[in-house]
Amino acid sequence: MNSINQSIESTTIKKTMIRILPFTFICYVIAYLDRVNLGFAALEMNADLALSAEAFGLLSGIFFLGYFLFEIPSNMIMHKVGAKIWIARIMITWGIIAILTAFVQSATHLYIARFLLGVAEAGFFPGIILYFTYWFRSKERGRASASLVLALPIGMIIGAPLSTWIMDNIAWNGMAGWRWMFILEGSPAVILGIVTLFYLSNRPKDAKWLADEEKNWLENELDRERKESLAVNKASKLEMFKDSKVWKLAFIYFANYTAIYGLGFWLPSIIKSFANSSSNMEIGWLTIIPALIGIPSMLLFGWSSDKRNEHRKHLIASFLFAAAGFIACGFANSATMMIVMISFAAIGLYGFVGAFFSFMTLFFTESTAPAGIATVNAFASLGGFFGPMIFGQLALSNGMFVIGALAILACAVILSLKQKGLNVVSGKVDIEKNAINQ
C-alpha cells in the first residue's frame, strides 16, 4: 500500500470512528438505562404497586417479548428506509413510552408499558451492529462493537447512582421519586432521536464530512469484503435460516443475555436482601462495582480477540469466568462475598460482548446481514425474558446455579461451532483448517 493510500485509510477510519462511535455509544447508554432502571424502581415501586417477586420477574422480562417479536422486521425496514430515519423513530417512540411508564397505577398498566417499550426499541441494537457493517471493515468492527457495548457497564455506572439519587431526592408535585426517574431518564431518548435525523449519514457516499477520495476508498474496501464474504457464507436468507451455525450463535448469545439481564434487573434487590439497612443510594453505589470490573474485561477481550483472530477461544474463556462466578454466588452468605463473586462473573459476561459481535458478523453477507444479525439478537433477547424469571421463580442460590450451568452449556456449543470465514487480519479469504459444522 503506497503512502497516499495509507494516508487516506488513516484519515478515513479516524473520521468515521470519531463521527459515529461516540454518538451511538451515548444512544445505547440511554437505551440500556431505560431497560434496566426498572430494577432500581423496584426498591420502592414494588411496595407501591403491591408486586410480588414472581410478578416483578415477569415484568422485567416482558420487555423482551415485544423486543423479540418485532426485532427482525425492524432491521429489515431499517435496511430499506435508511438508518438515520429508522434509528430516530426507534429512539423517539421508546423515549415517549419510558416517560409514560411514570404514570402507571397498577401491575396491568406496567405490563402493557414494558411490553410496548420492547416493541418500540426492537431493532435498535442489531440495527447499530448492521449500521457498523456499512461503515467499518471487519478488522475495525471488533473495536467498534466493543466501544458500543461499553454502554452496558457505563450505563450501570451512571444509572445506579443517578436512579437512586432521583428516587431519594425528587418528589415534585407529590409524585414518588421512582415515577420521576422514568420521566427524567426517558426524556434524553426523545431528544437524541431528533438529533439523529440530522447527525447520522446512512452510507459513506452520503457523508458530507468525508472527502470524495475518502468516500471512494471506503466504499471500495467495503465492496471488496462483501464479495469475499459471498464466497464463504450463505448468499440467500433461506439458506442462512437453514444453517445450524446461525442458531448456535443465537444460543451462545442467549446464554450471555440470560445472565446479564437476569443480574441487571435483580442486582439491586439481591444486594438489598443482604444489606437491608442500606439506603437506596448506598445500594446504587454497590451495584456499580461489577460494572467497573467489567469495563477493562470488555476492552481487553475485544482488543485481544481482534488482534489474535481467536474469537472462539476468548468466548469460551468468558463463559468459564462467568460460570465460576455464578456457581460461587450460589454459596455466598454475605453482601461482600456476593458482590465479589458477581464481579468475577462480570469479567466473563462483559468480556463476552467485547469479542462476540465482530465474530458474529463474519457469518453473514450483505444480503443476509439484516435478517441474520436481527435473528441472532432476537432469539438471544428471549434470555432477557427468562433471566429475570429465573431469579423471580427460584431461590437465589438455585438461580445462580442455573445460570452457571447455562454458561457451561454455551461453552460446549462454541466448541461445536466452526467457522468458514474471512481472515480479518489480512483481509483475504481464508478457509479455516477446521471443517464446517453444518
Secondary structure as UniProt FT lines:
FT   HELIX           3..48
FT   TURN            49..50
FT   HELIX           53..81
FT   HELIX           83..100
FT   HELIX           101..103
FT   HELIX           107..121
FT   TURN            122..123
FT   HELIX           124..133
FT   TURN            134..135
FT   HELIX           138..149
FT   HELIX           151..169
FT   HELIX           172..174
FT   HELIX           177..199
FT   HELIX           204..206
FT   TURN            208..209
FT   HELIX           212..232
FT   HELIX           237..242
FT   HELIX           244..274
FT   TURN            276..277
FT   HELIX           280..308
FT   HELIX           311..329
FT   TURN            330..331
FT   HELIX           335..361
FT   TURN            362..363
FT   TURN            366..368
FT   HELIX           369..381
FT   HELIX           383..393
FT   HELIX           396..416
FT   STRAND          421..422
FT   TURN            424..426
FT   STRAND          429..430
//
